[in-house]
Amino acid sequence: MISLGFVTLDEQQDRGYCTEVAKRAGRYGISVCRFSPLNIDPQTEHVHGFVFQEETNEWADAVFPIPPFLYDRCFYGHDDRSKKAKPIMRWLKQRPDLVFLGYGLPNKWEVYESLSAHPLLSAYVPPTVRLERADDMLELLRREQAVIAKPVHGSAGRGIYVIQKKGKTLSVQDGSGKERAVITRRRELDQLVTSLNRRDGYALQPLLSLSTPASEPFDLRVLLQKDETDRWIEQVRAVRIGHAGTWVANVRAGADIRPFADWLDCLPSPKRIVVLDSIETIIRTLPTYIDSEFGPLFEIGLDLGVADNGAVWILDVNSKPGRKVVNILSAEQQNGIYEAPLRYCLFLAGGGNSR
């Protein structure tokens, strides 16, 4: 029987998703376990983790060898556990005897640079600069009323800041819309940039007009996964709508999830045609290009913004997407998403190219 291991930093992270996949694994001849990279014994290379028991549909404590197929669902912060886990995960991904369903993406800045170099996709990438000093922000603010600063290693909308011109001052707000600072002097801006870069590298983009008529931030989330023939397929397309007065439409921040079709029906016909054409172009082009640039992935959470004029923008490309958007799907459609990792694992086990 093939062994597939979910790798997470926290024992409870993704437990519900792991369980749904594991319930279906037996019919594919796959056993499922989950563990943290911090629980690998460096001497024996055995793992203390949990193995799914098909008879009881429960997880049982167990010690086992590192599974030959691994599903990386590790999300890193700036804490000690993350710092210890990263080099272990790099070691695992370099081992020729182990196969990952996907090898992940580099930081957002590298992804933006790559997309900006593509002859077709570049038209959908917002102008992006690396924030290294205050002059980078001032130069962009000379052309824009407001900019958004995004951590290059961030996820779930955490760590973003919006900087707006207000008269002769700059207002700095976090993703929730709370004002964190009012900058009146160059020295204060230098201090802000230094503070941001001390925590993480940052990229700057113009603040796009991406809100509903009720001033709610919104974006589109498209979940793409590979099937058993290594072909990219779209699993779900949804709209995420945040709270009025905030800047992020992330589900963890309290955003609502709504069917894409309902949102699309509200658009005037000419705008609808333009938006759909842009979305289809991105979905048809981006996944295979990302694969060729950064190595094989299994899934992508694609975040798109739609401006008032119908322009579609690539906001983010996630190689470890969340699963909240699948709640709008029927039970049968959700079943396909839970079986996708198992089908792709069989493809890899059959000799499919994983690198």
Contacts in CASP RR format, 6 or more apart in sequence:
PFRMAT RR
TARGET T0000
AUTHOR 0000-0000-0000
METHOD contacts of the structure
MODEL  1
MISLGFVTLDEQQDRGYCTEVAKRAGRYGISVCRFSPLNIDPQTEHVHGF
VFQEETNEWADAVFPIPPFLYDRCFYGHDDRSKKAKPIMRWLKQRPDLVF
LGYGLPNKWEVYESLSAHPLLSAYVPPTVRLERADDMLELLRREQAVIAK
PVHGSAGRGIYVIQKKGKTLSVQDGSGKERAVITRRRELDQLVTSLNRRD
GYALQPLLSLSTPASEPFDLRVLLQKDETDRWIEQVRAVRIGHAGTWVAN
VRAGADIRPFADWLDCLPSPKRIVVLDSIETIIRTLPTYIDSEFGPLFEI
GLDLGVADNGAVWILDVNSKPGRKVVNILSAEQQNGIYEAPLRYCLFLAG
GGNSR
1 29 0 8 1.000
1 30 0 8 1.000
1 31 0 8 1.000
2 28 0 8 1.000
2 29 0 8 1.000
2 30 0 8 1.000
2 31 0 8 1.000
2 68 0 8 1.000
2 69 0 8 1.000
2 345 0 8 1.000
2 346 0 8 1.000
2 349 0 8 1.000
3 30 0 8 1.000
3 31 0 8 1.000
3 32 0 8 1.000
3 33 0 8 1.000
3 64 0 8 1.000
3 67 0 8 1.000
3 68 0 8 1.000
3 69 0 8 1.000
4 25 0 8 1.000
4 30 0 8 1.000
4 31 0 8 1.000
4 32 0 8 1.000
4 33 0 8 1.000
4 67 0 8 1.000
4 69 0 8 1.000
4 70 0 8 1.000
4 71 0 8 1.000
4 341 0 8 1.000
4 342 0 8 1.000
4 345 0 8 1.000
5 32 0 8 1.000
5 33 0 8 1.000
5 34 0 8 1.000
5 35 0 8 1.000
5 67 0 8 1.000
5 69 0 8 1.000
5 70 0 8 1.000
5 71 0 8 1.000
6 14 0 8 1.000
6 18 0 8 1.000
6 21 0 8 1.000
6 32 0 8 1.000
6 33 0 8 1.000
6 34 0 8 1.000
6 35 0 8 1.000
6 71 0 8 1.000
6 73 0 8 1.000
7 34 0 8 1.000
7 35 0 8 1.000
7 36 0 8 1.000
7 37 0 8 1.000
7 70 0 8 1.000
7 71 0 8 1.000
7 72 0 8 1.000
7 73 0 8 1.000
7 74 0 8 1.000
7 89 0 8 1.000
7 92 0 8 1.000
8 14 0 8 1.000
8 34 0 8 1.000
8 35 0 8 1.000
8 36 0 8 1.000
8 73 0 8 1.000
8 74 0 8 1.000
9 36 0 8 1.000
9 37 0 8 1.000
9 38 0 8 1.000
9 74 0 8 1.000
9 75 0 8 1.000
9 76 0 8 1.000
9 81 0 8 1.000
9 82 0 8 1.000
9 85 0 8 1.000
10 36 0 8 1.000
11 34 0 8 1.000
11 36 0 8 1.000
11 50 0 8 1.000
13 73 0 8 1.000
13 75 0 8 1.000
14 34 0 8 1.000
14 73 0 8 1.000
14 323 0 8 1.000
15 34 0 8 1.000
15 59 0 8 1.000
17 323 0 8 1.000
17 338 0 8 1.000
18 32 0 8 1.000
18 34 0 8 1.000
18 52 0 8 1.000
19 52 0 8 1.000
19 57 0 8 1.000
19 59 0 8 1.000
20 334 0 8 1.000
20 338 0 8 1.000
21 32 0 8 1.000
21 338 0 8 1.000
21 339 0 8 1.000
21 341 0 8 1.000
21 342 0 8 1.000
22 32 0 8 1.000
22 52 0 8 1.000
23 52 0 8 1.000
23 57 0 8 1.000
23 338 0 8 1.000
24 335 0 8 1.000
24 338 0 8 1.000
24 339 0 8 1.000
24 342 0 8 1.000
25 31 0 8 1.000
25 32 0 8 1.000
25 52 0 8 1.000
25 54 0 8 1.000
25 342 0 8 1.000
26 54 0 8 1.000
28 339 0 8 1.000
28 342 0 8 1.000
28 343 0 8 1.000
28 345 0 8 1.000
28 346 0 8 1.000
30 342 0 8 1.000
30 345 0 8 1.000
30 346 0 8 1.000
31 51 0 8 1.000
31 52 0 8 1.000
32 51 0 8 1.000
32 52 0 8 1.000
33 47 0 8 1.000
33 49 0 8 1.000
33 50 0 8 1.000
33 51 0 8 1.000
33 52 0 8 1.000
33 62 0 8 1.000
33 64 0 8 1.000
33 67 0 8 1.000
34 49 0 8 1.000
34 50 0 8 1.000
34 59 0 8 1.000
35 47 0 8 1.000
35 48 0 8 1.000
35 49 0 8 1.000
35 50 0 8 1.000
36 49 0 8 1.000
36 85 0 8 1.000
37 74 0 8 1.000
37 85 0 8 1.000
37 88 0 8 1.000
37 89 0 8 1.000
37 92 0 8 1.000
38 81 0 8 1.000
38 84 0 8 1.000
38 85 0 8 1.000
38 88 0 8 1.000
39 47 0 8 1.000
39 48 0 8 1.000
39 49 0 8 1.000
40 46 0 8 1.000
40 47 0 8 1.000
40 66 0 8 1.000
40 88 0 8 1.000
41 47 0 8 1.000
41 48 0 8 1.000
45 65 0 8 1.000
45 66 0 8 1.000
46 63 0 8 1.000
46 64 0 8 1.000
46 65 0 8 1.000
46 66 0 8 1.000
47 63 0 8 1.000
47 64 0 8 1.000
47 65 0 8 1.000
47 66 0 8 1.000
48 61 0 8 1.000
48 62 0 8 1.000
48 63 0 8 1.000
49 61 0 8 1.000
49 62 0 8 1.000
49 63 0 8 1.000
49 64 0 8 1.000
50 59 0 8 1.000
50 60 0 8 1.000
50 61 0 8 1.000
50 62 0 8 1.000
51 59 0 8 1.000
51 60 0 8 1.000
51 62 0 8 1.000
51 64 0 8 1.000
52 58 0 8 1.000
52 59 0 8 1.000
52 60 0 8 1.000
53 59 0 8 1.000
53 60 0 8 1.000
66 92 0 8 1.000
66 98 0 8 1.000
68 97 0 8 1.000
68 98 0 8 1.000
68 99 0 8 1.000
69 98 0 8 1.000
69 99 0 8 1.000
69 100 0 8 1.000
69 101 0 8 1.000
69 345 0 8 1.000
69 348 0 8 1.000
69 349 0 8 1.000
70 92 0 8 1.000
70 98 0 8 1.000
70 99 0 8 1.000
70 100 0 8 1.000
70 101 0 8 1.000
71 100 0 8 1.000
71 101 0 8 1.000
71 102 0 8 1.000
71 298 0 8 1.000
71 341 0 8 1.000
72 89 0 8 1.000
72 93 0 8 1.000
72 100 0 8 1.000
72 101 0 8 1.000
72 102 0 8 1.000
72 103 0 8 1.000
72 104 0 8 1.000
72 320 0 8 1.000
73 320 0 8 1.000
74 85 0 8 1.000
74 89 0 8 1.000
74 320 0 8 1.000
75 155 0 8 1.000
75 320 0 8 1.000
76 82 0 8 1.000
76 85 0 8 1.000
76 86 0 8 1.000
76 153 0 8 1.000
77 153 0 8 1.000
78 199 0 8 1.000
78 200 0 8 1.000
92 98 0 8 1.000
92 100 0 8 1.000
93 100 0 8 1.000
93 103 0 8 1.000
99 348 0 8 1.000
99 354 0 8 1.000
100 354 0 8 1.000
101 298 0 8 1.000
101 341 0 8 1.000
101 344 0 8 1.000
101 345 0 8 1.000
101 348 0 8 1.000
102 296 0 8 1.000
102 297 0 8 1.000
102 298 0 8 1.000
102 319 0 8 1.000
102 354 0 8 1.000
103 294 0 8 1.000
103 295 0 8 1.000
103 296 0 8 1.000
103 297 0 8 1.000
103 355 0 8 1.000
104 294 0 8 1.000
104 295 0 8 1.000
104 297 0 8 1.000
104 319 0 8 1.000
104 320 0 8 1.000
105 111 0 8 1.000
105 290 0 8 1.000
105 294 0 8 1.000
105 297 0 8 1.000
105 317 0 8 1.000
105 318 0 8 1.000
105 319 0 8 1.000
106 294 0 8 1.000
107 152 0 8 1.000
107 153 0 8 1.000
107 201 0 8 1.000
108 150 0 8 1.000
108 151 0 8 1.000
108 152 0 8 1.000
108 153 0 8 1.000
108 154 0 8 1.000
108 203 0 8 1.000
108 316 0 8 1.000
109 128 0 8 1.000
109 130 0 8 1.000
109 152 0 8 1.000
109 201 0 8 1.000
109 203 0 8 1.000
111 290 0 8 1.000
111 294 0 8 1.000
111 317 0 8 1.000
112 125 0 8 1.000
112 128 0 8 1.000
112 203 0 8 1.000
114 289 0 8 1.000
114 290 0 8 1.000
114 293 0 8 1.000
114 294 0 8 1.000
115 121 0 8 1.000
115 122 0 8 1.000
115 124 0 8 1.000
115 125 0 8 1.000
115 286 0 8 1.000
115 289 0 8 1.000
115 314 0 8 1.000
115 317 0 8 1.000
116 122 0 8 1.000
116 125 0 8 1.000
116 128 0 8 1.000
118 285 0 8 1.000
118 289 0 8 1.000
120 281 0 8 1.000
120 285 0 8 1.000
121 282 0 8 1.000
121 285 0 8 1.000
121 286 0 8 1.000
121 289 0 8 1.000
121 314 0 8 1.000
124 278 0 8 1.000
124 281 0 8 1.000
124 282 0 8 1.000
124 312 0 8 1.000
124 313 0 8 1.000
124 314 0 8 1.000
125 313 0 8 1.000
125 314 0 8 1.000
126 205 0 8 1.000
126 206 0 8 1.000
126 208 0 8 1.000
126 313 0 8 1.000
126 314 0 8 1.000
126 315 0 8 1.000
127 140 0 8 1.000
127 205 0 8 1.000
127 206 0 8 1.000
128 203 0 8 1.000
128 204 0 8 1.000
128 205 0 8 1.000
129 136 0 8 1.000
129 139 0 8 1.000
129 140 0 8 1.000
129 203 0 8 1.000
129 204 0 8 1.000
129 205 0 8 1.000
130 136 0 8 1.000
130 201 0 8 1.000
130 202 0 8 1.000
130 203 0 8 1.000
130 204 0 8 1.000
131 137 0 8 1.000
131 149 0 8 1.000
131 193 0 8 1.000
131 196 0 8 1.000
131 197 0 8 1.000
131 201 0 8 1.000
131 202 0 8 1.000
131 203 0 8 1.000
131 204 0 8 1.000
132 193 0 8 1.000
132 197 0 8 1.000
133 190 0 8 1.000
133 193 0 8 1.000
134 186 0 8 1.000
134 189 0 8 1.000
134 190 0 8 1.000
134 192 0 8 1.000
134 193 0 8 1.000
136 193 0 8 1.000
136 204 0 8 1.000
137 147 0 8 1.000
137 149 0 8 1.000
137 163 0 8 1.000
137 189 0 8 1.000
137 193 0 8 1.000
137 204 0 8 1.000
138 189 0 8 1.000
140 147 0 8 1.000
140 204 0 8 1.000
140 206 0 8 1.000
141 147 0 8 1.000
141 163 0 8 1.000
141 165 0 8 1.000
141 170 0 8 1.000
143 206 0 8 1.000
144 206 0 8 1.000
144 207 0 8 1.000
145 164 0 8 1.000
145 165 0 8 1.000
145 207 0 8 1.000
146 162 0 8 1.000
146 163 0 8 1.000
146 164 0 8 1.000
146 165 0 8 1.000
146 206 0 8 1.000
146 207 0 8 1.000
147 162 0 8 1.000
147 163 0 8 1.000
147 204 0 8 1.000
147 205 0 8 1.000
147 206 0 8 1.000
147 207 0 8 1.000
148 160 0 8 1.000
148 161 0 8 1.000
148 162 0 8 1.000
148 163 0 8 1.000
148 204 0 8 1.000
148 205 0 8 1.000
148 206 0 8 1.000
148 207 0 8 1.000
148 247 0 8 1.000
149 160 0 8 1.000
149 161 0 8 1.000
149 162 0 8 1.000
149 163 0 8 1.000
149 196 0 8 1.000
149 202 0 8 1.000
149 203 0 8 1.000
149 204 0 8 1.000
150 159 0 8 1.000
150 160 0 8 1.000
150 202 0 8 1.000
150 203 0 8 1.000
150 204 0 8 1.000
150 205 0 8 1.000
151 158 0 8 1.000
151 159 0 8 1.000
151 160 0 8 1.000
151 199 0 8 1.000
151 200 0 8 1.000
151 201 0 8 1.000
151 202 0 8 1.000
152 200 0 8 1.000
152 201 0 8 1.000
152 202 0 8 1.000
152 203 0 8 1.000
153 200 0 8 1.000
153 201 0 8 1.000
154 200 0 8 1.000
155 318 0 8 1.000
155 320 0 8 1.000
156 250 0 8 1.000
156 252 0 8 1.000
156 253 0 8 1.000
157 175 0 8 1.000
157 248 0 8 1.000
157 250 0 8 1.000
157 252 0 8 1.000
157 253 0 8 1.000
159 174 0 8 1.000
159 175 0 8 1.000
159 200 0 8 1.000
160 174 0 8 1.000
160 175 0 8 1.000
160 247 0 8 1.000
160 248 0 8 1.000
161 172 0 8 1.000
161 173 0 8 1.000
161 174 0 8 1.000
161 175 0 8 1.000
161 180 0 8 1.000
161 196 0 8 1.000
162 172 0 8 1.000
162 173 0 8 1.000
162 174 0 8 1.000
162 175 0 8 1.000
162 177 0 8 1.000
162 207 0 8 1.000
162 247 0 8 1.000
163 170 0 8 1.000
163 171 0 8 1.000
163 172 0 8 1.000
163 173 0 8 1.000
164 170 0 8 1.000
164 171 0 8 1.000
164 173 0 8 1.000
164 207 0 8 1.000
166 182 0 8 1.000
168 184 0 8 1.000
169 182 0 8 1.000
169 183 0 8 1.000
169 184 0 8 1.000
170 182 0 8 1.000
170 183 0 8 1.000
170 189 0 8 1.000
171 179 0 8 1.000
171 181 0 8 1.000
171 182 0 8 1.000
171 183 0 8 1.000
172 179 0 8 1.000
172 180 0 8 1.000
172 181 0 8 1.000
172 182 0 8 1.000
172 183 0 8 1.000
172 192 0 8 1.000
173 179 0 8 1.000
173 180 0 8 1.000
173 247 0 8 1.000
174 180 0 8 1.000
174 247 0 8 1.000
175 246 0 8 1.000
175 247 0 8 1.000
175 248 0 8 1.000
175 253 0 8 1.000
176 246 0 8 1.000
176 247 0 8 1.000
176 248 0 8 1.000
176 253 0 8 1.000
177 245 0 8 1.000
177 246 0 8 1.000
177 247 0 8 1.000
181 188 0 8 1.000
181 192 0 8 1.000
183 189 0 8 1.000
183 192 0 8 1.000
196 202 0 8 1.000
208 305 0 8 1.000
208 307 0 8 1.000
208 313 0 8 1.000
209 307 0 8 1.000
209 308 0 8 1.000
210 217 0 8 1.000
210 218 0 8 1.000
210 219 0 8 1.000
210 305 0 8 1.000
210 306 0 8 1.000
210 307 0 8 1.000
210 313 0 8 1.000
211 217 0 8 1.000
211 218 0 8 1.000
212 218 0 8 1.000
212 241 0 8 1.000
214 244 0 8 1.000
215 244 0 8 1.000
215 245 0 8 1.000
216 241 0 8 1.000
216 242 0 8 1.000
216 243 0 8 1.000
216 244 0 8 1.000
216 245 0 8 1.000
216 249 0 8 1.000
217 241 0 8 1.000
217 242 0 8 1.000
217 245 0 8 1.000
217 246 0 8 1.000
217 247 0 8 1.000
217 248 0 8 1.000
217 249 0 8 1.000
218 239 0 8 1.000
218 240 0 8 1.000
218 241 0 8 1.000
218 242 0 8 1.000
218 249 0 8 1.000
218 255 0 8 1.000
218 305 0 8 1.000
219 239 0 8 1.000
219 240 0 8 1.000
219 249 0 8 1.000
219 303 0 8 1.000
219 304 0 8 1.000
219 305 0 8 1.000
219 306 0 8 1.000
219 315 0 8 1.000
220 237 0 8 1.000
220 238 0 8 1.000
220 239 0 8 1.000
220 240 0 8 1.000
220 260 0 8 1.000
220 279 0 8 1.000
220 303 0 8 1.000
220 304 0 8 1.000
220 305 0 8 1.000
220 306 0 8 1.000
221 236 0 8 1.000
221 237 0 8 1.000
221 238 0 8 1.000
221 239 0 8 1.000
221 240 0 8 1.000
221 301 0 8 1.000
221 302 0 8 1.000
221 303 0 8 1.000
221 304 0 8 1.000
221 321 0 8 1.000
221 325 0 8 1.000
222 234 0 8 1.000
222 236 0 8 1.000
222 237 0 8 1.000
222 279 0 8 1.000
222 283 0 8 1.000
222 301 0 8 1.000
222 302 0 8 1.000
222 304 0 8 1.000
223 234 0 8 1.000
223 235 0 8 1.000
223 236 0 8 1.000
223 237 0 8 1.000
223 299 0 8 1.000
223 300 0 8 1.000
223 301 0 8 1.000
223 302 0 8 1.000
223 321 0 8 1.000
223 325 0 8 1.000
223 326 0 8 1.000
223 337 0 8 1.000
224 232 0 8 1.000
224 233 0 8 1.000
224 234 0 8 1.000
224 235 0 8 1.000
224 283 0 8 1.000
224 287 0 8 1.000
224 299 0 8 1.000
224 300 0 8 1.000
224 301 0 8 1.000
224 302 0 8 1.000
225 232 0 8 1.000
225 233 0 8 1.000
225 235 0 8 1.000
225 298 0 8 1.000
225 299 0 8 1.000
225 300 0 8 1.000
225 337 0 8 1.000
225 340 0 8 1.000
225 344 0 8 1.000
226 232 0 8 1.000
226 233 0 8 1.000
226 297 0 8 1.000
226 298 0 8 1.000
226 299 0 8 1.000
226 340 0 8 1.000
226 344 0 8 1.000
226 347 0 8 1.000
227 233 0 8 1.000
227 340 0 8 1.000
227 343 0 8 1.000
227 344 0 8 1.000
228 343 0 8 1.000
228 344 0 8 1.000
228 346 0 8 1.000
228 347 0 8 1.000
229 347 0 8 1.000
230 344 0 8 1.000
230 347 0 8 1.000
230 352 0 8 1.000
230 353 0 8 1.000
232 287 0 8 1.000
232 288 0 8 1.000
232 300 0 8 1.000
234 283 0 8 1.000
235 326 0 8 1.000
235 333 0 8 1.000
235 336 0 8 1.000
235 337 0 8 1.000
235 340 0 8 1.000
236 325 0 8 1.000
236 326 0 8 1.000
236 328 0 8 1.000
236 329 0 8 1.000
236 333 0 8 1.000
236 337 0 8 1.000
237 260 0 8 1.000
238 257 0 8 1.000
238 258 0 8 1.000
238 259 0 8 1.000
238 260 0 8 1.000
238 325 0 8 1.000
238 328 0 8 1.000
239 257 0 8 1.000
239 258 0 8 1.000
239 259 0 8 1.000
239 260 0 8 1.000
239 262 0 8 1.000
239 263 0 8 1.000
240 249 0 8 1.000
240 250 0 8 1.000
240 251 0 8 1.000
240 255 0 8 1.000
240 256 0 8 1.000
240 257 0 8 1.000
240 258 0 8 1.000
240 325 0 8 1.000
241 249 0 8 1.000
241 255 0 8 1.000
241 256 0 8 1.000
241 258 0 8 1.000
242 248 0 8 1.000
242 249 0 8 1.000
242 250 0 8 1.000
242 253 0 8 1.000
242 254 0 8 1.000
242 255 0 8 1.000
242 256 0 8 1.000
243 253 0 8 1.000
243 254 0 8 1.000
243 255 0 8 1.000
246 253 0 8 1.000
248 255 0 8 1.000
249 255 0 8 1.000
251 257 0 8 1.000
251 322 0 8 1.000
251 324 0 8 1.000
251 325 0 8 1.000
257 324 0 8 1.000
257 325 0 8 1.000
257 327 0 8 1.000
257 328 0 8 1.000
258 328 0 8 1.000
259 328 0 8 1.000
264 272 0 8 1.000
264 275 0 8 1.000
264 276 0 8 1.000
267 275 0 8 1.000
271 310 0 8 1.000
274 310 0 8 1.000
275 306 0 8 1.000
275 310 0 8 1.000
275 312 0 8 1.000
278 310 0 8 1.000
278 311 0 8 1.000
278 312 0 8 1.000
279 304 0 8 1.000
279 312 0 8 1.000
282 302 0 8 1.000
282 304 0 8 1.000
282 312 0 8 1.000
282 314 0 8 1.000
283 302 0 8 1.000
286 300 0 8 1.000
286 302 0 8 1.000
286 314 0 8 1.000
286 317 0 8 1.000
287 297 0 8 1.000
287 300 0 8 1.000
290 297 0 8 1.000
290 300 0 8 1.000
290 317 0 8 1.000
291 297 0 8 1.000
295 355 0 8 1.000
296 353 0 8 1.000
296 354 0 8 1.000
296 355 0 8 1.000
297 319 0 8 1.000
298 340 0 8 1.000
298 341 0 8 1.000
298 344 0 8 1.000
299 319 0 8 1.000
299 321 0 8 1.000
299 340 0 8 1.000
300 317 0 8 1.000
300 318 0 8 1.000
300 319 0 8 1.000
300 321 0 8 1.000
301 316 0 8 1.000
301 317 0 8 1.000
301 318 0 8 1.000
301 319 0 8 1.000
301 321 0 8 1.000
301 322 0 8 1.000
302 314 0 8 1.000
302 316 0 8 1.000
302 317 0 8 1.000
302 318 0 8 1.000
303 314 0 8 1.000
303 315 0 8 1.000
303 316 0 8 1.000
303 317 0 8 1.000
303 318 0 8 1.000
304 312 0 8 1.000
304 313 0 8 1.000
304 314 0 8 1.000
304 315 0 8 1.000
305 312 0 8 1.000
305 313 0 8 1.000
305 315 0 8 1.000
306 312 0 8 1.000
306 313 0 8 1.000
307 313 0 8 1.000
323 337 0 8 1.000
326 333 0 8 1.000
326 334 0 8 1.000
326 337 0 8 1.000
329 337 0 8 1.000
348 354 0 8 1.000
END
